[in-house]
């Protein structure tokens, strides 16, 4: 589906057709997440997912149950039941039109079986028989020890001063932004959620620096809910907090996944994620392997203009040093801020990057037949590498190169860094 040919978005009042969950989930617009999931941002806002722009309620004013059974949530579900594209979900439709797998498609596949009865049992106004979500993504705060180039104050308290000095704009008046002022406030809003939870994502800020996240782990352990699917999006720099070694807590869980956000190796990684120490990352990997062999580990690499050229080297180095298996990489395309995205690169540079990715894919294919590497999982990584190259080549944003240059200059000056020295391949774009 080409973006130019996206179907018209139906108004919320469109007549609801009596469609089955199965046919809806196989269609081109429906998403199951409003039946199973809630995303809580660092300001207490609740959304259907981490990319939806629509706030369905705020846990600073209402409880989770009130929001789950509230008018905004009902309306959102009713829009999805209509079988028509939903305006707020455009980002998923655009991903699909570009040939990529959207969050919507991933969720429908994951929950297609489990959630069918809840979708079929909903009325046309969007009232669901399920009293609470079973899948949570909770961003307790923006507290973070790093200030990554692709991030900002809304997601990192460490960005506060730089954002204030450079742009005079911050996401709030103080460095730290919290979804809940106290643990009592959190547990009051989330009363009973531990009973039903099947999956929980901890992101941030840096989740391993957050006290309330440790309280949730303790509550799950106390209830013996050790098979809950737990998923971390972490900068992987800190495995101890407040005298607690998190690996001693993780050991007991049977379905725990750690996704480390790493955008480069060595000095490249340290510049892109300011505050990171690459030797610490290597130590933490060893520690995790030793102390929690059952924890599933992956690397998520956010790829933009600065590290597009480096991406194949990063992946190859991580494989050859045994840091990950070939299929343990996720390629996260940097869309925002747009002046850091790979679409700003000049055409000739893009061709060079695309050729490097092709060579890397050819090198990766050899792992397809090897024990320890699942062919489908490796294929998924290859698809993501190709999708990144396609995205990069799909549009010419080179007019934004001057913003890129200025941004690098400002950060280099403030942080005492030298982007051109660390990324010599982009040095000519910076002068
Ligand atoms: S369709 Fe996409 S944007 Fe909409 S709720 Fe589902 S995952 Fe989120």
Boltz pocket constraint, residues with backbone or C-beta under 6 A from the ligand:
constraints:
  - pocket:
      binder: B
      contacts: [[A, 29], [A, 30], [A, 31], [A, 32], [A, 33], [A, 34], [A, 48], [A, 49], [A, 50], [A, 51], [A, 52], [A, 88], [A, 89], [A, 90], [A, 91], [A, 92], [A, 103], [A, 104], [A, 107]]
      max_distance: 6.0
